[in-house]
């Protein structure tokens, strides 16, 4: 169960860092830039802990897929960005892939 907590922290850290990346305005603003650096450092650290028990391909697929979906949601809510129908379908397919990996793949450790 601990590996899933680590993976969740990695995902949330990456999403926070990516959101701050937009606010950093090309690293010209100090605090958003600091959040980017700390967020990505935490994301990769916790992802590395996850890789002790979850295969890298599976962990990265979940990490990146969840990150894409969350960033799209945050971009819509916080930054007023919209998605067209193909974008929504594509992100839905990514989320479906993550669900399939978690529910049906025998390569994912659920211990």
C-alpha positions as CSV (number, residue, x, y, z in Angstrom):
1,X,0.0,0.0,0.0
2,X,2.9,2.4,0.7
3,X,4.0,2.4,-2.9
4,X,0.6,3.8,-3.9
5,X,0.9,6.6,-1.4
6,X,4.4,7.4,-2.8
7,X,3.0,7.3,-6.3
8,X,0.1,9.6,-5.3
9,X,2.5,12.1,-3.6
10,X,4.7,12.0,-6.8
11,X,1.7,12.8,-9.0
12,X,0.4,15.6,-6.8
13,X,3.9,17.1,-6.5
14,X,4.3,17.0,-10.3
15,X,0.9,18.6,-10.8
16,X,1.7,21.4,-8.4
17,X,5.1,22.0,-10.0
18,X,3.6,22.1,-13.5
19,X,0.9,24.5,-12.4
20,X,3.5,26.7,-10.8
21,X,5.6,26.6,-14.0
22,X,2.9,28.6,-15.8
23,X,2.8,31.1,-12.9
24,X,6.7,31.4,-12.9
25,X,6.5,33.3,-16.3
26,X,9.7,31.8,-17.6
27,X,11.3,31.5,-14.2
28,X,11.1,35.3,-13.9
29,X,9.1,35.2,-10.6
30,X,10.9,33.9,-7.5
31,X,8.2,32.0,-5.5
32,X,6.5,30.2,-8.4
33,X,9.9,29.3,-9.6
34,X,10.9,27.9,-6.2
35,X,7.7,25.9,-6.1
36,X,8.6,24.4,-9.5
37,X,12.0,23.2,-8.4
38,X,10.8,21.8,-5.0
39,X,7.7,20.2,-6.6
40,X,9.7,18.4,-9.3
41,X,12.4,17.3,-6.9
42,X,9.7,15.8,-4.6
43,X,7.9,14.3,-7.6
44,X,11.0,12.5,-8.8
45,X,12.0,11.4,-5.3
46,X,8.7,9.9,-4.5
47,X,8.5,8.3,-8.0
48,X,11.9,6.7,-7.3
49,X,10.5,5.2,-4.1
50,X,7.6,3.9,-6.0
51,X,9.9,2.1,-8.4
52,X,11.1,-0.2,-5.6
53,X,8.0,-2.3,-6.0
54,X,6.1,-1.2,-9.1
55,X,7.6,-1.8,-12.6
56,X,8.9,1.4,-14.1
57,X,6.7,1.2,-17.2
58,X,3.5,0.8,-15.2
59,X,4.5,3.5,-12.6
60,X,5.4,6.0,-15.3
61,X,2.2,5.3,-17.2
62,X,0.1,5.9,-14.1
63,X,2.2,9.0,-13.1
64,X,2.1,10.6,-16.4
65,X,-1.5,9.7,-17.3
66,X,-2.9,11.0,-14.0
67,X,-0.7,14.1,-14.3
68,X,-2.1,14.9,-17.8
69,X,-5.7,14.5,-16.6
70,X,-5.1,16.6,-13.5
71,X,-3.2,19.3,-15.3
72,X,-6.0,19.6,-17.9
73,X,-8.6,19.9,-15.1
74,X,-6.5,22.6,-13.3
75,X,-5.9,24.4,-16.5
76,X,-9.6,24.6,-17.1
77,X,-10.5,25.6,-13.5
78,X,-7.6,28.0,-12.6
79,X,-6.4,29.3,-16.0
80,X,-9.7,29.3,-17.9
81,X,-8.3,27.1,-20.7
82,X,-10.7,24.8,-22.5
83,X,-10.5,21.5,-24.3
84,X,-12.2,20.6,-27.5
85,X,-13.9,17.2,-28.0
86,X,-10.9,15.4,-29.3
87,X,-8.9,16.6,-26.3
88,X,-11.5,15.4,-23.9
89,X,-11.7,12.0,-25.7
90,X,-7.9,11.7,-25.6
91,X,-7.6,12.5,-21.9
92,X,-10.5,10.1,-21.2
93,X,-8.6,7.3,-23.0
94,X,-5.5,8.1,-20.9
95,X,-7.6,7.8,-17.7
96,X,-9.2,4.6,-19.0
97,X,-5.7,3.2,-19.7
98,X,-4.6,3.9,-16.1
99,X,-7.8,2.2,-14.8
100,X,-7.2,-0.9,-16.9
101,X,-3.5,-1.0,-15.7
102,X,-4.6,-0.8,-12.1
103,X,-7.5,-3.2,-12.3
104,X,-6.4,-5.9,-14.8
105,X,-2.6,-5.9,-15.2
106,X,-0.7,-8.7,-13.5
107,X,2.4,-6.6,-13.6
108,X,1.1,-4.1,-11.0
109,X,1.9,-5.1,-7.4
110,X,-1.2,-4.5,-5.2
111,X,0.4,-5.6,-2.0
